[in-house]
Amino acid sequence: MKKRKVEIVVISDVHLGTFGSHAIELNKYLSSIKPKILVLNGDIIDIWQFRKSYFPQTHLKIIQKIMSFASKGTKVYYITGNHDEMLRKFSDLNMGNIALVDKLILEMDDKKAWIFHGDVFDASVNHAKWIAKLGGLGYDYLILSNRFVNWCLKKIGKEPYSFSKKIKAGVKKAVKHISDFEETATELAIEKKYDYVICGHIHEPKIIKKENKNGSVLYLNSGDWVENLTALEYNKKRWKLYCYQESNFSEEENLFEMEDNLSHQII
């Protein structure tokens, strides 16, 4: 398989070790690219919900793929999130081409990107962790049941349906939470004079320019590999939002790059 060369790739919220993780699809995507820098922006391994009885070979392959990237010269930054917060006690650890950090500032083409997971802005994670963990478990089983429903829909020729997206769209509190998250991140980034602010955490892939009276910033969210199967890619001074499509990985065609048609192709 011919690999696409990519300057920077950002993925987050893979949640390895849970039923909802699309590790097979992620492995196909990672096998199709050759990044100079790979940023793992939190919640890659779901330590909150880790079970000894459930960590299949497909999930282990993602770990092996990441190690393979590092051994072949890719610089890998693992940014800690809330589901893998136990790793924060080892922050600033460097092992060859792998660095474990809580946040990251990257410079590219005379611009600065401020990259962090984003759970620091989430009150439910910081002040009522047990509620957040319980919600995470319920979310995992919601995704699992959704997979079964979509398997049935596929058998009868119907389009897949997302329970979680429908719930998010229909609950005003969830919509406000996402909006508040974006506003907080962008206001701080503008204040700190960054050109890009890159987050994960809320499973809401997006690229959008944000402005206020103090300036502007490009807000990017890498989404997740549970619902949206998305990543951020940076090439030739431009960010793109990649959205996985199974049809792109057939033997007949090698079209790997898909962009969310609702998002901007900016810079």
Salt bridges, closest charged atoms under 4 A:
ASP13 OD1 - HIS15 NE2 3.67
ASP13 OD1 - HIS117 NE2 3.89
ASP13 OD1 - HIS203 NE2 3.28
GLU25 OE1 - HIS22 ND1 3.31
ASP43 OD2 - HIS15 NE2 3.90
ASP43 OD2 - HIS117 NE2 3.14
ASP46 OD2 - HIS15 ND1 2.73
ASP46 OD1 - HIS83 ND1 2.97
GLU85 OE1 - LYS129 NZ 3.19
ASP119 OD1 - ARG88 NH2 2.98
ASP122 OD2 - HIS177 NE2 3.82
ASP122 OD2 - HIS201 NE2 2.86
ASP140 OD2 - ARG51 NH2 3.59
ASP180 OD2 - LYS176 NZ 2.68
GLU182 OE2 - LYS206 NZ 2.89
GLU182 OE1 - LYS210 NZ 3.71
GLU183 OE2 - LYS210 NZ 3.02
ASP224 OD2 - HIS203 ND1 3.91
GLU227 OE2 - LYS168 NZ 3.41
GLU227 OE2 - HIS203 ND1 3.63
GLU233 OE2 - ARG4 NH2 2.83
GLU246 OE2 - LYS28 NZ 2.55
GLU257 OE1 - ARG4 NH1 3.64
GLU257 OE2 - LYS240 NZ 2.90
GLU259 OE2 - LYS240 NZ 3.86
